[in-house]
């Protein structure tokens, strides 16, 4: 079943809360399947895709990014910019 935008917050395995350099906050959700073919490991696929889509794509515009397990709410990663590089400041 395809994941629509309206069900993405409930169905995603991960979410990423971002603080932009202008202090605007936004939440992104993982896509845990390709929609075209089955994936072997939805956890890994969703997490790597979320990191690539958000954290690696916009590093110069973010101050902070926190990745959570969307099912439990547990914080998995907390990243901050230092000297124009992402630094992991927390990992569960």
C-alpha positions as CSV (number, residue, x, y, z in Angstrom):
1,X,0.0,0.0,0.0
2,X,1.4,3.4,-0.9
3,X,2.0,5.9,1.8
4,X,0.2,9.1,1.3
5,X,1.1,12.5,2.8
6,X,-1.9,12.3,5.2
7,X,-0.8,8.9,6.7
8,X,3.0,9.5,6.6
9,X,3.2,10.9,10.2
10,X,1.4,7.8,11.6
11,X,3.1,5.2,9.3
12,X,6.7,6.4,9.3
13,X,9.3,4.6,11.4
14,X,11.4,7.7,11.9
15,X,10.9,11.5,12.1
16,X,13.5,14.3,12.0
17,X,12.9,17.5,13.9
18,X,14.9,20.4,12.3
19,X,15.7,23.9,13.6
20,X,16.8,26.1,10.7
21,X,19.3,28.9,11.1
22,X,16.3,31.4,11.1
23,X,14.8,29.5,14.1
24,X,11.9,28.1,12.1
25,X,11.2,24.5,13.1
26,X,10.0,21.7,10.8
27,X,9.4,17.9,11.1
28,X,10.2,15.5,8.3
29,X,9.2,11.8,8.2
30,X,10.9,8.8,6.7
31,X,9.7,6.9,3.7
32,X,10.2,3.2,4.7
33,X,9.4,1.6,1.4
34,X,10.3,2.5,-2.2
35,X,6.8,2.3,-3.5
36,X,8.2,0.5,-6.6
37,X,9.9,-2.5,-5.2
38,X,10.1,-4.4,-1.8
39,X,13.0,-3.3,0.5
40,X,14.9,-5.9,2.5
41,X,15.2,-3.8,5.6
42,X,12.6,-1.0,6.0
43,X,14.3,0.3,9.2
44,X,17.6,0.9,7.5
45,X,16.0,2.1,4.2
46,X,13.9,4.7,6.1
47,X,16.6,6.0,8.4
48,X,19.3,6.3,5.7
49,X,16.8,7.9,3.3
50,X,15.7,10.5,6.0
51,X,19.3,11.3,6.8
52,X,20.1,11.8,3.1
53,X,17.0,13.7,2.3
54,X,17.2,16.1,5.2
55,X,20.5,16.2,7.1
56,X,22.9,15.8,4.1
57,X,20.8,18.0,1.7
58,X,20.5,21.1,3.8
59,X,23.5,21.3,6.2
60,X,24.3,25.0,5.5
61,X,20.7,26.0,6.4
62,X,20.3,24.1,9.7
63,X,21.3,24.7,13.2
64,X,20.1,21.4,14.7
65,X,18.5,18.1,13.7
66,X,17.1,15.4,16.0
67,X,16.0,12.0,14.7
68,X,13.4,10.1,16.7
69,X,11.9,6.6,16.5
70,X,8.4,7.7,15.4
71,X,6.7,4.7,17.1
72,X,8.3,5.1,20.6
73,X,9.3,8.7,20.6
74,X,12.8,7.8,21.7
75,X,15.6,10.2,20.6
76,X,18.1,8.3,18.4
77,X,20.4,11.0,17.1
78,X,21.0,14.7,17.8
79,X,23.2,16.6,15.4
80,X,24.5,20.2,15.5
81,X,26.6,22.3,13.2
82,X,30.1,23.2,14.4
83,X,32.6,24.8,12.1
84,X,30.3,24.1,9.1
85,X,30.4,20.4,9.9
86,X,27.7,18.1,11.4
87,X,28.7,16.9,14.8
88,X,26.8,14.1,16.5
89,X,26.1,15.3,20.1
90,X,23.9,12.4,21.1
91,X,23.2,8.9,20.1
92,X,21.0,6.4,21.9
